[in-house]
Amino acid sequence: MRLLDLPLNFRRRHAPAATANNTAPRRAPAGTANETGPHHAPAATANNTPPRRAPAGTANETASRTPAGSVAAQTAVPQRTRTATTSRAASRRARTATASNTAPRRARADKAGSRARAGAVAALAALSLVLAGCGADSDDGAGGGDGKTLRLWHYESATSAMGIAWTEAIKQFEASHPGVKVQFEPKGFEQIRQSANMILNSDEAPDLMEYNKGNASAGLLSKQGLLTDLTEEAGKRGWDKIGPSLQTTSKYDAEGIMGGGKWYGVPNYAEYVMVYYNKDLFAKHNVRVPTTLAEFEAAMDTFVKAGVTPLSVGGAEYPAQQILYELALAKANRSFVDNFQLYKGKVDFKGPELTYAATTFADWVKKGYIDKNSAGIKAEGMGVAFTQGKFPMVVSGSWWYGRFVSEAKFEWSTFLFPGNTLHPGSGGNIWVVPKNAKNASLAYDFIDITMKPEIQNLLGNSGGVPVLADPGAITDPKSKELIDNFDKVTSTDGLAFYPDWPAPGYYDVLVAGVQHLINGTKSPEAVLDEIAKPYDDNLASLGK
């Protein structure tokens, strides 16, 4: 039951009207002055403070927001005035006459007031019972849940390791919660990424959803107050037993910067980027698995000479920027990663790491390692092309492993990006509980089930990287290979996160940058300038 149902406006770049005086404002939709997400320009704030400067092409974040539950404005109550009499006597006579003439009316008014007050008390008591009834089934987030339905969103395919494991988790959840149903709604990665702010600001928020981690994603939503603080549940339920390097993307401080502060998400799996290769094509062209970057380029030269484009690339989404980042990491150390991702020091975009990355990426296009038509290819098209045997290699994440196991009709394997000690990777995308979740306690129970050894072992044997599995229970040979490579990366502190994390909207900035490199429409130097500005603007907005 809702006492007040204010309309939510979901159109981008549109701010709501001011709230009524003395009314605590509801959290505003994304794109408003109160809560601004990626690609939304804020209106002026309530106190006329100009909005904080935000990265070009990214979220404009206001410097101050009216706290939820605060009073928007206070209206002074006018004092009543009394007309003066011409004399004290007249005044006394007037008061005497007034007292005499109004006594019956006052008595009647007193009786009416008593009845009104009694009615108001009764109404409030009834309202309290109704409200208590609305939330009787749960103690959850925004409340109002029926305790009988868990609304779940995630974007893993049914044949992926996570999709297989979570389908089993849904069965176990419903078996252990009689009368409760899971309402699963599959979503696309881009669909959730682009609309999360708007959906989570509304009554349509799910109880639990998979969401991208990092400063620009989960960090931004936590800063905006759209996610539930899971710190207490993480300690109580043992979610904090995952490895320290995997906890980095689960916790965010007040500025939405990962690595510290409170738990706002729980990774159910881990992930990292590697090179998948078609063993049949390698054998056909007499190419050996490279162990250095020079050998890697020599292998690609062999394929190009045979008329085969070596790499399947998706320039329209995340994959191409991960190749750019791998090249930067070829010249980087842990200090560079900490500066770039955690703002621990200055990042020089014309330094050796990023200069080498942009220059080499452009060279790879010129040499034919990367198809010039790949700027318009999405991740799905890239992966499918590899499974169809059209390309000998693809540089992408462990999230493809399960699909390649089930869909590729040729022998394939993997190797880490040659020569690198640092690799894109982290704890996997995280379970988050929206602040407006109506059945949060059911969401906590579901997270618990996905962390059970039984589900974790299934995830591992289906081609995923589990975070709490029994190593002895992983029996599938290809899965063991996947997990062994991940262990190699983590044993040397080699997880370098992902390039789009540092700033809100940075994903789109990097997509545009690599598309320019693929199309040849901008030089590497110009692309570096283009991706440096939003990054530096974001730091300025944080006072760093």
C-alpha positions in Angstrom: 0.0 0.0 0.0 1.4 3.4 -0.9 0.4 6.6 0.8 1.7 8.8 -2.0 2.2 7.7 -5.6 4.2 10.3 -7.4 4.8 9.8 -11.1 8.3 8.9 -12.2 9.7 10.3 -15.4 12.0 8.0 -17.2 13.0 10.3 -20.0 16.7 11.2 -20.1 17.9 14.7 -19.4 14.6 15.7 -17.8 14.5 17.0 -14.2 11.4 16.7 -12.0 9.5 19.6 -10.6 10.4 20.7 -7.1 8.8 18.8 -4.2 6.0 20.3 -2.2 6.9 22.3 0.9 7.4 20.3 4.0 7.3 17.0 2.1 10.3 14.7 2.2 11.2 14.2 -1.5 11.2 10.8 -3.0 14.4 9.7 -4.6 14.4 11.3 -8.1 14.7 9.4 -11.3 18.1 9.1 -13.0 18.9 12.1 -14.9 17.5 14.6 -12.3 19.3 17.0 -10.1 19.1 14.6 -7.1 20.3 11.4 -8.8 22.3 11.6 -12.0 23.5 8.5 -13.9 25.5 8.1 -17.1 24.4 10.3 -20.0 22.1 12.5 -17.9 22.6 16.2 -17.5 21.4 17.6 -14.2 19.2 20.6 -13.7 20.2 23.2 -11.1 20.2 21.8 -7.5 17.6 22.9 -5.0 20.1 25.3 -3.3 21.1 26.8 -6.6 24.6 25.3 -6.3 25.9 24.7 -9.8 26.4 21.0 -10.7 29.8 19.5 -10.3 31.6 19.2 -13.5 31.5 15.7 -15.0 33.4 13.9 -17.7 32.6 14.7 -21.2 30.0 12.3 -22.5 29.4 10.8 -19.1 27.2 11.4 -16.1 27.0 14.9 -14.8 26.9 14.5 -11.0 25.6 17.3 -8.8 27.8 18.5 -6.0 25.0 18.3 -3.4 21.8 16.4 -3.3 18.8 16.9 -1.1 19.0 13.9 1.3 16.2 11.4 1.1 13.8 12.3 3.9 14.9 15.9 4.3 12.5 18.8 4.2 12.6 20.5 0.9 11.4 23.9 2.2 9.8 25.3 5.2 6.9 27.8 5.1 6.6 30.2 8.0 3.2 30.1 9.7 1.8 33.7 9.8 0.9 35.0 13.3 -2.6 36.0 13.8 -3.1 39.8 14.5 -5.7 41.2 16.8 -7.4 44.6 16.1 -6.7 47.1 18.9 -9.7 48.6 20.7 -10.0 52.3 21.3 -9.8 52.0 25.0 -9.1 49.6 27.8 -12.7 49.7 28.8 -13.9 49.0 25.4 -11.4 46.2 25.2 -12.6 44.7 28.5 -16.3 45.0 27.4 -15.5 43.4 24.0 -13.7 40.5 25.7 -16.5 40.0 28.2 -19.2 40.1 25.5 -17.1 37.8 23.3 -16.5 35.3 26.1 -20.2 35.3 27.0 -21.5 34.9 23.4 -19.0 32.4 22.3 -19.0 30.0 25.2 -21.7 27.7 23.8 -20.0 27.7 20.5 -16.6 26.9 22.1 -18.2 24.0 24.0 -19.7 22.7 20.8 -16.4 23.2 19.0 -14.6 21.4 21.9 -16.9 18.4 21.6 -16.5 18.4 17.8 -12.7 18.7 18.2 -12.7 15.8 20.6 -14.7 13.7 18.2 -12.4 14.7 15.4 -9.3 13.9 17.4 -10.8 10.5 18.4 -11.5 9.8 14.8 -8.0 10.8 13.8 -6.5 8.5 16.4 -8.7 5.7 15.2 -7.8 6.3 11.6 -4.1 6.4 12.4 -4.4 3.2 14.4 -6.1 1.5 11.4 -3.5 2.9 9.0 -0.7 1.5 11.2 -2.4 -1.9 11.1 -2.7 -1.7 7.3 0.9 -0.6 6.9 2.1 -3.3 9.2 0.1 -5.8 7.2 1.7 -4.5 4.0 5.2 -5.4 5.4 4.3 -8.3 7.6 5.7 -10.9 5.3 9.2 -9.4 5.2 11.6 -6.9 6.6 12.8 -6.0 3.2 14.4 -2.9 1.7 11.6 -0.7 0.4 9.0 -3.0 1.9 5.7 -3.9 0.4 6.8 -7.3 -0.7 4.4 -10.3 -0.5 7.2 -12.6 0.6 6.0 -15.1 -2.1 7.9 -13.9 -5.2 11.6 -13.3 -5.8 12.1 -11.1 -8.9 15.5 -12.0 -10.3 17.4 -10.4 -13.2 20.7 -11.6 -14.8 22.2 -11.6 -18.2 24.0 -14.9 -18.4 23.0 -17.2 -21.3 21.4 -20.5 -20.3 24.4 -22.5 -21.6 27.0 -20.5 -19.8 28.5 -21.8 -16.6 26.7 -19.2 -14.5 23.4 -19.8 -16.4 23.7 -23.5 -15.7 24.6 -23.0 -12.0 21.9 -20.4 -11.4 19.2 -22.4 -13.0 20.0 -25.2 -10.5 20.1 -22.6 -7.7 16.5 -21.4 -8.7 15.3 -25.0 -8.3 17.0 -25.4 -4.9 15.6 -22.1 -3.8 12.0 -22.9 -4.6 12.4 -26.4 -3.0 13.7 -24.8 0.2 11.1 -22.0 0.2 7.7 -23.7 -0.2 5.1 -21.4 -1.7 7.8 -19.0 -3.0 8.4 -18.6 -6.8 11.3 -17.1 -8.6 10.2 -14.7 -11.3 13.3 -14.8 -13.5 13.6 -12.1 -16.2 16.6 -12.5 -18.6 18.2 -9.3 -19.5 21.0 -8.2 -21.8 24.3 -6.8 -20.5 23.8 -3.6 -22.4 20.1 -3.4 -21.5 20.9 -3.4 -17.7 23.9 -1.2 -18.1 22.0 1.5 -19.9 18.8 1.5 -17.8 19.9 0.5 -14.3 19.7 4.0 -12.8 16.2 4.6 -14.1 14.8 1.2 -13.2 16.4 1.2 -9.7 14.9 4.6 -9.0 11.4 3.2 -9.6 8.9 0.8 -8.2 9.9 -1.7 -10.9 13.3 -2.6 -9.4 13.8 -6.3 -9.0 14.7 -7.9 -5.7 18.0 -9.2 -6.9 20.1 -8.6 -10.0 23.5 -9.2 -11.6 25.3 -6.0 -12.2 28.7 -4.9 -13.5 31.3 -4.1 -10.8 33.7 -1.2 -10.6 33.7 2.6 -9.8 31.7 3.6 -12.9 29.0 0.8 -12.4 28.2 -0.6 -9.0 30.3 2.2 -7.4 28.2 4.9 -9.0 24.9 3.2 -8.0 26.1 2.8 -4.4 27.1 6.5 -4.3 23.7 7.4 -5.5 22.0 5.4 -2.7 20.4 2.9 -5.1 21.9 -0.2 -3.6 21.4 -1.9 -0.3 24.3 -2.0 2.1 25.1 -5.8 2.5 27.9 -5.4 5.1 25.9 -7.0 7.9 24.6 -9.8 5.8 28.1 -10.5 4.3 29.5 -11.1 7.8 26.5 -13.0 9.1 26.2 -15.3 6.1 29.9 -15.9 5.4 30.1 -14.1 2.1 33.2 -12.3 3.3 35.1 -15.6 3.2 36.0 -15.1 -0.5 39.6 -14.1 -1.2 40.8 -10.5 -0.5 41.5 -9.8 -4.2 37.9 -10.8 -5.1 36.5 -8.6 -2.3 37.9 -5.5 -4.0 35.0 -5.1 -6.4 32.4 -5.9 -3.7 33.1 -2.9 -1.4 32.8 0.8 -2.1 33.4 3.9 -0.1 31.2 7.0 0.1 32.6 8.3 -3.2 31.8 5.0 -5.0 35.4 4.0 -5.2 36.1 0.2 -5.0 38.3 -1.5 -2.5 37.1 -0.2 0.8 34.0 0.8 2.8 30.8 -1.2 2.7 29.7 -4.3 0.9 27.3 -3.4 -1.9 27.7 -6.6 -4.0 28.6 -10.3 -3.8 30.6 -12.0 -6.6 29.5 -15.5 -7.2 32.3 -16.3 -9.6 35.6 -14.9 -10.8 36.7 -14.0 -14.3 39.7 -13.0 -16.4 40.6 -12.3 -20.0 42.7 -14.8 -22.0 43.3 -15.8 -25.6 41.1 -18.6 -26.9 42.5 -20.4 -29.9 41.3 -22.9 -32.5 43.6 -25.9 -32.3 42.6 -27.2 -35.7 43.5 -23.9 -37.5 46.8 -23.7 -35.5 47.7 -27.2 -36.7 46.6 -26.4 -40.3 48.9 -23.4 -40.5 51.7 -24.9 -38.4 51.4 -22.3 -35.7 52.6 -23.0 -32.2 51.2 -21.5 -29.0 53.1 -18.2 -28.4 54.7 -17.5 -25.0 55.9 -13.9 -25.8 54.4 -10.9 -27.4 56.9 -11.2 -30.3 55.8 -14.8 -30.9 52.2 -13.8 -30.7 52.7 -11.2 -33.5 54.7 -13.7 -35.5 51.8 -16.2 -35.3 49.4 -13.6 -36.5 51.7 -12.7 -39.4 51.5 -16.4 -40.4 47.7 -16.3 -40.5 47.6 -13.0 -42.4 50.0 -14.4 -45.1 47.6 -17.3 -45.5 44.6 -14.9 -46.0 43.2 -15.5 -42.5 42.3 -12.6 -40.2 43.8 -13.8 -36.8 41.5 -12.2 -34.3 37.8 -12.1 -34.0 37.0 -8.7 -32.5 33.9 -6.9 -31.3 34.6 -3.2 -31.7 31.0 -2.0 -30.9 31.2 -3.3 -27.3 33.7 -4.2 -24.6 36.0 -6.7 -26.4 38.1 -4.3 -28.4 38.9 -2.1 -25.5 40.1 -5.1 -23.5 42.7 -5.8 -26.2 43.8 -2.2 -25.9 44.1 -2.7 -22.1 46.0 -5.9 -22.5 48.5 -4.0 -24.7 48.8 -1.3 -22.0 49.4 -3.9 -19.4 52.2 -5.3 -21.5 54.2 -2.2 -20.4 52.6 -1.7 -17.0 53.2 -2.6 -13.4 51.0 -2.8 -10.3 51.6 0.9 -9.6 50.1 1.9 -12.9 47.0 -0.3 -12.2 46.5 1.2 -8.8 46.9 4.7 -10.1 44.5 4.1 -13.0 41.9 2.2 -11.2 42.1 3.3 -7.6 43.3 6.9 -8.1 46.5 6.4 -6.0 48.6 8.5 -8.2 48.7 10.5 -11.5 48.1 8.7 -14.8 50.0 9.9 -17.8 48.0 9.2 -20.9 51.0 10.0 -23.0 53.2 7.7 -20.9 54.7 4.4 -22.2 51.8 2.2 -21.2 48.9 3.9 -23.0 51.0 5.2 -25.8 52.2 1.7 -26.6 48.7 0.4 -26.4 47.1 2.9 -28.8 50.0 2.8 -31.3 50.2 -1.0 -31.3 46.4 -1.4 -31.6 46.4 0.9 -34.7 49.4 -1.1 -36.1 47.5 -4.4 -35.6 44.7 -3.0 -37.7 47.1 -1.9 -40.5 48.8 -5.3 -40.4 45.5 -7.1 -40.8 45.5 -8.7 -37.4 42.2 -6.9 -36.7 39.5 -6.7 -39.4 38.7 -3.1 -40.4 35.0 -4.0 -40.4 35.1 -5.1 -36.8 34.2 -1.6 -35.5 30.5 -2.5 -35.9 30.7 -6.0 -34.5 29.1 -6.7 -31.1 30.5 -9.1 -28.6 27.9 -11.8 -29.5 28.8 -11.6 -33.1 32.5 -11.9 -32.2 32.0 -15.0 -30.1 29.7 -16.7 -32.6 32.2 -16.1 -35.4 34.9 -17.9 -33.4 32.6 -20.9 -32.6 31.9 -21.1 -36.4 35.6 -21.5 -37.0 36.0 -18.2 -39.0 38.8 -16.9 -36.9 41.7 -18.8 -35.2 41.7 -16.6 -32.0 39.6 -14.4 -29.9 40.8 -12.3 -26.9 38.0 -12.3 -24.3 36.9 -13.4 -20.9 36.2 -16.6 -19.0 32.5 -15.9 -19.3 32.7 -17.4 -22.8 34.2 -20.7 -21.7 31.0 -22.6 -21.1 29.5 -21.5 -24.4 32.5 -22.5 -26.3 32.5 -25.9 -24.7 28.9 -26.5 -25.8 28.9 -24.7 -29.2 32.4 -25.0 -30.8 32.6 -28.0 -33.1 36.4 -28.1 -33.2 39.2 -28.6 -30.7 40.2 -25.4 -28.8 42.1 -24.3 -25.8 43.4 -21.1 -24.2 46.6 -19.3 -23.2 47.2 -16.1 -21.2 48.0 -13.0 -23.2 51.7 -13.7 -24.0 54.3 -11.9 -22.0 51.9 -10.2 -19.6 52.0 -10.6 -15.8 48.9 -8.4 -15.4 45.6 -9.3 -17.0 42.1 -7.8 -17.1 40.0 -9.7 -14.5 38.5 -9.6 -11.1 35.7 -11.1 -9.1 32.8 -11.6 -11.4 29.8 -9.4 -11.9 28.1 -9.0 -8.6 24.8 -9.8 -7.0 23.2 -6.5 -5.9 20.0 -5.9 -4.0 18.4 -2.6 -5.1 17.4 -0.2 -2.3 13.8 -0.4 -3.6 13.7 -4.3 -3.5 10.5 -5.4 -2.0 11.7 -8.9 -0.9 15.3 -8.3 0.1 15.4 -11.2 2.6 14.5 -13.6 -0.2 17.3 -12.1 -2.2 19.8 -12.8 0.6 18.7 -16.4 0.8 19.1 -16.8 -3.0 22.7 -15.4 -2.8 23.4 -17.9 -0.1 22.3 -20.8 -2.3 24.6 -19.7 -5.2 27.5 -19.6 -2.7 26.9 -23.3 -1.6 29.7 -25.7 -2.5 27.2 -27.8 -4.5 26.4 -24.8 -6.8 29.9 -23.6 -6.9 31.2 -27.0 -7.9 28.6 -27.1 -10.7 29.7 -23.7 -11.9 33.3 -24.9 -11.9 32.6 -28.1 -13.8 30.5 -26.1 -16.3 33.3 -23.8 -17.4 33.2 -21.1 -14.8 35.6 -19.8 -12.2 34.1 -20.5 -8.8 34.9 -18.5 -5.7 34.1 -21.1 -3.0 34.3 -24.5 -4.7 35.9 -27.6 -3.4 39.0 -28.0 -5.7 38.8 -31.8 -5.5 35.2 -31.6 -6.9 36.3 -30.0 -10.2 36.7 -33.0 -12.4 36.2 -31.6 -15.9 39.6 -31.4 -17.7 38.9 -28.1 -19.5 37.4 -26.5 -16.4 40.5 -27.5 -14.5 42.7 -25.8 -17.2 40.6 -22.6 -16.9 40.8 -22.6 -13.1 44.5 -23.4 -13.1 45.2 -20.4 -15.3 43.2 -18.2 -13.0 45.2 -19.4 -10.1 48.4 -18.5 -11.9 47.1 -14.9 -12.3 46.0 -14.5 -8.8 49.1 -16.1 -7.3 51.1 -13.2 -8.6 48.6 -10.5 -7.9 47.9 -10.3 -11.6 44.2 -9.1 -11.7 44.2 -5.6 -13.2 40.4 -5.1 -13.3 38.8 -3.6 -16.5 39.6 -0.4 -18.5 36.1 1.1 -18.4 35.8 1.1 -14.6 37.5 4.4 -13.5 34.9 6.9 -14.5 31.1 7.1 -15.1 30.4 6.7 -18.8 34.0 5.6 -19.5 32.8 2.4 -21.3 31.3 4.5 -24.1 34.3 6.7 -24.2 36.6 3.7 -24.8 34.2 2.1 -27.3 34.4 5.3 -29.4 38.2 5.5 -29.0 38.9 2.0 -30.2 36.4 2.4 -33.1 38.4 5.4 -34.2 41.6 3.3 -34.1 39.9 0.5 -36.1 38.4 2.9 -38.7 41.5 5.1 -38.9 39.5 8.2 -38.3 41.7 9.5 -35.5 45.4 9.1 -34.7 46.6 7.2 -31.6 47.6 10.5 -30.1 44.2 12.1 -30.7 42.4 9.0 -29.2 44.6 9.2 -26.1 43.6 12.9 -25.7 39.9 11.9 -26.2 40.0 9.2 -23.4 42.2 11.3 -21.1 39.8 14.2 -20.7 36.8 12.4 -19.2 39.1 10.5 -16.9 40.8 13.7 -15.6 37.4 15.5 -15.4 36.1 12.7 -13.2 39.1 13.0 -10.9 38.5 16.8 -10.7 34.9 16.2 -9.7 36.1 13.9 -6.9 38.6 16.5 -5.7 41.6 14.4 -6.6 
